[in-house]
């Protein structure tokens, strides 16, 4: 079955696989582990787990949409470096499996869904469009869980956007 993937990069991001033929949607949290740097714990993408994910799923993916992210004013150097590293790891995992990538500016894909920077709205739109899957981005605990839930919803919307692109270009 042909699927489309959406990747919301970052340690609290996610990967969504969307199969439009039957409306199936599967979301995977970005695989991470923690390292101790000085006295701080930092999350890093588990590159081996991400590679195994694509080993299992790449053959069914027609197109991957990755949010085209960039540095934002006011963000710390360390956090931006970590975020850029996570993006690069995701890109390499996809490229190593020869899956086509489409980089989508946030304003473009969010605009297509009537969204802005409010991540809560992303969860609401994903729930409206994919109601049977809303439990996959439900908020259970605190702030970190809310961020992870938003990442899952945005990955799902990116996967749907990848499908739109493929239809427009007659890829499938």
N, C-alpha and C positions, 0 to 999 in steps of 0.2 A: 504494500500500500504506500502511495506517495505521501510524504509528510513535508511540512515546512517548519523551519526552526526559527525561533526568536531568541536572541541572547541579550539579556540585560547584564552588562559586564559589572564586575566588582565582587568583592568578598560576600556581600549580602545579595548579590544578583541571582539570576536563575536562567535556565534554559528550558524553553517550551517546545514541544513537538505537537504540531497541529495537523490532523488528517481531515481535510475538508470533506472527503467522500462520505464519512460517517460522523463527522463532528467530534471525533475523539481528540482529546487533549491530555497530554502528560507533561507535568512540570517537574523539573529536577532542580534542587538548590545547587548553586555553584559549589562544587566540592572543595572544602577548605580544611586546613589544619592550622594549629597555632604554634608560633615560635616565640621564644623569649628573647627580646633584644634589650639588653640592659635590664631594667626593671619592668618593662612593658611587654604585654602579650600582644602579638600582631597576627592577623589572619593572613594566610597565603593560600593561593589556589593550589590544590593538589593536582599537579600536572599529570600524574600517572592515572588518577581516577578520571580526569577529564579525557585523557586519551582513550581509556577503556570505554567511556561513554560513547565516543565517536566510533570506536571499533564496532560497537554493537548496533549503532543507529545510522551511521553515515550512508549506508547503501540505500536507505529509503528516503533520504532528504534531498529534495529537488533544489532548495534554495535556503540560505540562512540570512536572516536580517539581523544585523548588529547595529545598535545605536551608535552613531558617529559622535563619540564623546570628545570633549576637550577640556583643558584646564579652565577653572572658573575663578574670577577674582575673589580674594579673601580666603581661599582654601590653602591649607598648609602645604609646604613643599613635600613633607613625608607622605601625607595622605594622597597627594596628587601622583607622586611617584608610585605608590602602591597601587593606585587605581589604574595608572598607565600600564603597569606591569600585568595586572589582571586582564586588561584588554588585550595586550600582546599575547598572553598565554592562550586566551580564547581564540584569537585570530589564527594562531599557529596550529591549534588543535583542529580547527576547521580546514585550514589550508592543507595540512598534512594528509587529510583524508579526501582531498580533491573535491570538496563540496563548494559550489559557487557561493560567494559572499556578496551581499549588498549592504553598503554602509548607508544608514538612513539618519539624517539630521533629526533631532528630537522635534523641532518645530514642524517638520514635514509629516512624520508619522503621527505625532500627537494631534496636529492640525486636522489630519484626515479623520480622526475620531472625535474631534471637537474638544480636545484636551489642552491644558496648559501645564504649568509646572506643579500643580497640586496633585500629589501622588494618590491622595484619597479618591480623587475623581477617576484616576486610572482604575482603581479597584471597582468603583461603581459602574464604569463603562464596561469593563470586562465581565462583570456580573450580569449586566443587561444583555450583552452579546452572547455570552456563554454561561447561561444560568445553571446548567447542570454541573458545571465545574467550579462554581463559586467557593466551594469549601476549600479549594486549593490555595486561595489567597485570603482566607478568613484570618482575622487577627485574634490571637489567643492570649498573648501575654502583653509585654510592655513595648517600649519604643523600638528596640531592635527587632522584635517580631513584626511590628507595624512596617518597618523598613523592608524586611524580608518579604512580607505579604505584598507590598507594593511592587517589589522586584519581580515576584511571580506573576502578578497581573500584567505588568508591563512586558514581560517576556512573552506572555500569551498574546497580547495585542501585537507585538512585533512579529510573531509567527503568522498571525492573521494578515498582517501587512505584507509579509513575504509572499503569501498566497496571492494577494491582490497584484503584486508586481509580476508574478509568474503568469497570471492570467492576462495582464496587459501586454506582456511581451510574448505571449503564446508559447511559454516554456513548457507548459503542461496542457 
